[in-house]
Amino acid sequence: MRAASLLVLGPLLLLALTIGRPGPFPASALPPSFDGPSAVALATDLSVSYPSRQPGSGGAAGAAQWVKDKLGLYGLSADDDSWDESIPGLGRVRLQNLVTVVRGSTDDAILILAHRDDTGVGPGANDNASGTAALIELARGYGRLGTVAGRPTPQHTLIFLSSDGGAYGGYGAERFASTSPYRDRIKAVVSLDGLAGSARPRLELAGFQPRSPAPALIRTADVQVAAQIGRPPARAGWLVQLVDLGVPFGFGEQAPFLARRISAIRVSTAADNANDASTDTTTRLAPARFERMGRAADAILSSLDGGIELVGGTAPHVYLGDRIVRGWAIELVLLVALVPFLVGSIDLFSRLRRRGVPLGPAWRALRIRLGVWLWVGLLVGLGALAGVFPRGSAIPPPPDSPAVTDWPVTGLLVLGVLAALGWTRARRALAAGPPSASEEALAGYAAALLTLGGVAVATAIVSPYGLLFVLPSLYAWLWLPQVRDSGWARDLLYGVGLAGPALALVAIAGQLGLGLDAPLYVVSLMTLGFIPWTTVLVLIVWAAVATQLGALAGGRYRAVHKKV
């Protein structure tokens, strides 16, 4: 095992050598034409005239016509795209996208989008009347009427999308990315989502698949925001980025495009939860910040358009400041890290076989525990069919959605009671025998660790980045048979092994401000399919292994012998 551990050094060295520092697209020679006072006036007008823009409402229809009228002042037309959508917590509603196209010298397109809807709780002055106002102000520079001096024809075709359903996760963006005739021509996407807040601007990079935006797009946004604000926008830390690659459920309007290998980012100063939606009024707008962020968005657009060739597509990366670590190098390190554990667990299993230690009782104990967790998984599926958990949505629910916060208590209690009944029945079989002898405990460890190796291999096949959540359990729990006589060491090692899934839960809760709703939100990601069924099955087997090793570490393990 020690010799196998040396195998990891090579991939680690390769990872260090592949760290790169991408450059931005060159800055445009044209000065930003973004008019801050005009944008503030537009955001104020929209939020005051239509404070409730919940999808499907009369206010939403009025806001759509308002956008069309404002664009029409500059000779720009907006094509309608309307459809019906089922939104968890809201029901089936009519949504409407508005698409304005400015033809360029090439067919390759750059998409700028901002959602105009809100949740109906508050006027949404920052989130997202400010983004809508910035979108109109950026489009104004390419208008044919009401401008002093129009810009020259852009190099790339520019598409300005006023989307609907963005406050609920990005339904308008998903619609455009999946059905628009322009979707195959888009090389870069910039989502404007609340530009007038006082919080530090940030970039959101996560999608529905383990993919990242093109490094040049990220660096362009970094440089242009820093030029206006004085420092680059915030991004998720490297550990959270790894979690996002392992559990790719990205929230926001950049996510549907990244899922389709279209490079996309979201620029925002607004929180993803709407805890302060009722106070998102015009008095909270920061006009000076809004103007600087608008100028940064203008400069990003100009830089992208001035690029001789846009870098399309996506690939996994982890960003460390202005440097990137290639995703394939991270995958290689994670995969090679499996080898020492597999060697150790197989060696333990083989030694017990050679010594003639019976392994059947250990496998039966593990099988019973697996049955309990499969029962829990079945209950979750039945709960989704019964409406306890959300299902049937192409977009993850926002953290403040009623589908997340207003859980059916009665349904959860029923599922909890059924799960407890399943565990009680299994516990009778698991606690029926006498305390296990030393060899029987070793057999229990061997069966669990060998199964854990299978879980690791399956994880590597299904999602290599998911190994981030498995590796702590591999190397912590492999030591458990060595410290059977030390209670505190067993407890410590067992707790460390649980750190992987706990890390994912904490990272998701921190990103979206979920608090105690985080576990149920993760369950909703399963029922919606953002955590695939293959991953759920692997997680169930891991849970069975964890409970068996927990019984061993706590001295409660009983081997399950055949009845005579």
Rosetta blueprint (number, residue, H / E / L):
1 M L
2 R H
3 A H
4 A H
5 S H
6 L H
7 L H
8 V H
9 L H
10 G H
11 P H
12 L H
13 L H
14 L H
15 L H
16 A H
17 L H
18 T L
19 I L
20 G E
21 R L
22 P L
23 G L
24 P L
25 F L
26 P L
27 A L
28 S L
29 A L
30 L L
31 P L
32 P L
33 S L
34 F L
35 D L
36 G H
37 P H
38 S H
39 A H
40 V H
41 A H
42 L H
43 A H
44 T H
45 D H
46 L H
47 S H
48 V H
49 S H
50 Y L
51 P L
52 S L
53 R L
54 Q L
55 P L
56 G L
57 S L
58 G H
59 G H
60 A H
61 A H
62 G H
63 A H
64 A H
65 Q H
66 W H
67 V H
68 K H
69 D H
70 K H
71 L H
72 G H
73 L L
74 Y L
75 G L
76 L L
77 S L
78 A L
79 D E
80 D E
81 D E
82 S E
83 W E
84 D E
85 E E
86 S E
87 I E
88 P L
89 G L
90 L L
91 G E
92 R E
93 V E
94 R E
95 L E
96 Q E
97 N E
98 L E
99 V E
100 T E
101 V E
102 V E
103 R L
104 G L
105 S L
106 T E
107 D E
108 D E
109 A E
110 I E
111 L E
112 I E
113 L E
114 A E
115 H E
116 R L
117 D L
118 D L
119 T L
120 G L
121 V L
122 G L
123 P L
124 G L
125 A H
126 N H
127 D H
128 N H
129 A H
130 S H
131 G H
132 T H
133 A H
134 A H
135 L H
136 I H
137 E H
138 L H
139 A H
140 R H
141 G L
142 Y L
143 G L
144 R L
145 L L
146 G L
147 T L
148 V L
149 A L
150 G L
151 R L
152 P L
153 T L
154 P L
155 Q L
156 H E
157 T E
158 L E
159 I E
160 F E
161 L E
162 S E
163 S E
164 D L
165 G L
166 G H
167 A H
168 Y H
169 G L
170 G L
171 Y H
172 G H
173 A H
174 E H
175 R H
176 F H
177 A H
178 S H
179 T H
180 S L
181 P L
182 Y L
183 R H
184 D H
185 R H
186 I E
187 K E
188 A E
189 V E
190 V E
191 S E
192 L E
193 D E
194 G L
195 L L
196 A L
197 G L
198 S L
199 A L
200 R L
201 P L
202 R E
203 L E
204 E E
205 L L
206 A L
207 G L
208 F L
209 Q L
210 P L
211 R L
212 S E
213 P L
214 A L
215 P H
216 A H
217 L H
218 I H
219 R H
220 T H
221 A H
222 D H
223 V H
224 Q H
225 V H
226 A H
227 A H
228 Q H
229 I H
230 G L
231 R L
232 P L
233 P L
234 A E
235 R L
236 A L
237 G L
238 W H
239 L H
240 V H
241 Q H
242 L H
243 V H
244 D H
245 L H
246 G H
247 V L
248 P L
249 F L
250 G L
251 F L
252 G L
253 E L
254 Q L
255 A H
256 P H
257 F H
258 L H
259 A H
260 R L
261 R L
262 I L
263 S L
264 A E
265 I E
266 R E
267 V E
268 S E
269 T L
270 A L
271 A L
272 D L
273 N L
274 A L
275 N L
276 D L
277 A H
278 S H
279 T H
280 D L
281 T L
282 T H
283 T H
284 R H
285 L L
286 A L
287 P H
288 A H
289 R H
290 F H
291 E H
292 R H
293 M H
294 G H
295 R H
296 A H
297 A H
298 D H
299 A H
300 I H
301 L H
302 S H
303 S H
304 L H
305 D H
306 G H
307 G L
308 I L
309 E L
310 L L
311 V L
312 G L
313 G L
314 T L
315 A E
316 P L
317 H E
318 V E
319 Y E
320 L E
321 G L
322 D L
323 R E
324 I E
325 V E
326 R E
327 G H
328 W H
329 A H
330 I H
331 E H
332 L H
333 V H
334 L H
335 L H
336 V H
337 A L
338 L H
339 V H
340 P H
341 F H
342 L H
343 V H
344 G H
345 S H
346 I H
347 D H
348 L H
349 F H
350 S H
351 R H
352 L H
353 R H
354 R H
355 R L
356 G L
357 V L
358 P L
359 L L
360 G H
361 P H
362 A H
363 W H
364 R H
365 A H
366 L H
367 R H
368 I H
369 R H
370 L H
371 G H
372 V H
373 W H
374 L H
375 W H
376 V H
377 G H
378 L H
379 L H
380 V H
381 G H
382 L H
383 G H
384 A H
385 L H
386 A L
387 G L
388 V L
389 F L
390 P L
391 R L
392 G L
393 S L
394 A L
395 I L
396 P L
397 P L
398 P L
399 P L
400 D L
401 S L
402 P H
403 A H
404 V H
405 T H
406 D L
407 W L
408 P L
409 V H
410 T H
411 G H
412 L H
413 L H
414 V H
415 L H
416 G H
417 V H
418 L H
419 A H
420 A H
421 L H
422 G H
423 W H
424 T H
425 R H
426 A H
427 R H
428 R H
429 A H
430 L H
431 A L
432 A L
433 G L
434 P L
435 P L
436 S L
437 A L
438 S H
439 E H
440 E H
441 A H
442 L H
443 A H
444 G H
445 Y H
446 A H
447 A H
448 A H
449 L H
450 L H
451 T H
452 L H
453 G H
454 G H
455 V H
456 A H
457 V H
458 A H
459 T H
460 A H
461 I H
462 V H
463 S L
464 P H
465 Y H
466 G H
467 L H
468 L H
469 F H
470 V H
471 L H
472 P H
473 S H
474 L H
475 Y H
476 A H
477 W H
478 L L
479 W L
480 L H
481 P H
482 Q H
483 V H
484 R L
485 D L
486 S L
487 G H
488 W H
489 A H
490 R H
491 D H
492 L H
493 L H
494 Y H
495 G H
496 V H
497 G H
498 L L
499 A H
500 G H
501 P H
502 A H
503 L H
504 A H
505 L H
506 V H
507 A H
508 I H
509 A H
510 G H
511 Q H
512 L H
513 G L
514 L L
515 G H
516 L H
517 D H
518 A H
519 P H
520 L H
521 Y H
522 V H
523 V H
524 S H
525 L H
526 M H
527 T H
528 L H
529 G L
530 F L
531 I L
532 P L
533 W H
534 T H
535 T H
536 V H
537 L H
538 V H
539 L H
540 I H
541 V H
542 W H
543 A H
544 A H
545 V H
546 A H
547 T H
548 Q H
549 L H
550 G H
551 A H
552 L H
553 A H
554 G L
555 G L
556 R L
557 Y L
558 R L
559 A L
560 V L
561 H L
562 K L
563 K L
564 V L
